[in-house]
Amino acid sequence: MDDLKFGKRNKRGDWAPIQPIETSPLFVFPPRLMAILKWLPHYFFPWNVIFAASAVAYWVWIIPPMEMMQTIGIGWVARLYVVNALCTFCFYGAFELHLYVLKRQENRFKYNGKFPAGQKSKAFWFESQNIDNMLRTFLAGVTIWTAIEVVMLWAYANSYAPWLTFKDHPWTLAIVALMVPIIHELHFFCIHRLIHTPFLYEWVHSVHHNSVNPSPWSSLSMHPVEHLLYFGTAFYHLILPSNPILMLYQLHYAAFGAIPGHVGFDKVEVGGDKLIDSHAYAHYLHHKYFEVNYGDALIPLDKWFGSWHDGSPEGEAQMQERYRELKAKLAARRGRMEVRGAAK
């Protein structure tokens, strides 16, 4: 596959798509019906269908009877952790094996031409990005994901969360199911802006940003506080008229949905000329520039709040202009403080 049909590569070997990133047409006014209909399959396939199917599979084969979950017990909690860890290892590991270990598509469609395994840094445990990222994923990420999952299932089992059945409320639950990615996007944008405040960035979010060149295991490599905020998206289902399967879908959207944004490749080759879009470029630019693209472009929140970078030269110029304005404001603030200090 010739990736230069879709993008360009610089002298360092970094690849970038030719077309600027576009936000979804869902929130364009006036509505563009044909654009929405053309985009709609991308809303479901492949990622959202995978995450929803995994939630159904959990409910059918993994989640214990509700009577058992009325009391939190070490047996079923440990089982959930083991299953979550195994699924994470298999799903994340499949991308790592295909793209980073066997390097089956070499660096075709890879945003950063270098592979992080070959770069040592004291920012990581054991000076290895992969080891650091994997340990943080399983020690904190899967643990906190499981803990929130247990709390939510316990809440449903004890009628502390509104539980609608698909038989009695099919349309309500269909709407909630369609809203799951939107809920995630709104939640993620808000907590992401929060943890970019100076104090929280230094002590919490900088752990995730150590992975400037992200790979699959970077997806859930976070500080435990960030894990708690990130997986807290499930708590909306304590208020929403929902269902345990949709709550699991919300959690799986966070747990497994972190992969596409951190895979490091724009497209994944899956045999012959078949390609799967990762839609990762917006978040890759966030890892590269830090102060852009706090959301994932499903909702144009970054456009509305002035932090959008679409990967084009114009987007780069707008980002640099924002940096200059911010620098000028900080300099003016320091000047005012110095004047006040001298006056005292």
ZIZI-V114923 format. One record per helix or strand. SS is the DSSP state (H for helix, E for strand). FROM is the first residue (numbers start at 0). LEN is the number of residues. If there is no record, write none. Layout:
# ZIZI-V114923
ss->SS from->FROM len->LEN
ss->SS from->FROM len->LEN
This chain:
# ZIZI-V114923
ss->H from->2 len->3
ss->E from->6 len->3
ss->E from->14 len->3
ss->H from->24 len->3
ss->H from->32 len->12
ss->H from->46 len->16
ss->H from->65 len->4
ss->H from->73 len->28
ss->E from->109 len->1
ss->H from->115 len->3
ss->E from->119 len->1
ss->H from->124 len->3
ss->E from->127 len->1
ss->H from->128 len->29
ss->E from->162 len->1
ss->H from->169 len->25
ss->H from->197 len->12
ss->H from->215 len->3
ss->H from->223 len->15
ss->E from->241 len->1
ss->H from->243 len->12
ss->H from->257 len->5
ss->E from->264 len->1
ss->E from->266 len->3
ss->E from->274 len->3
ss->H from->280 len->9
ss->H from->300 len->5
ss->H from->312 len->31
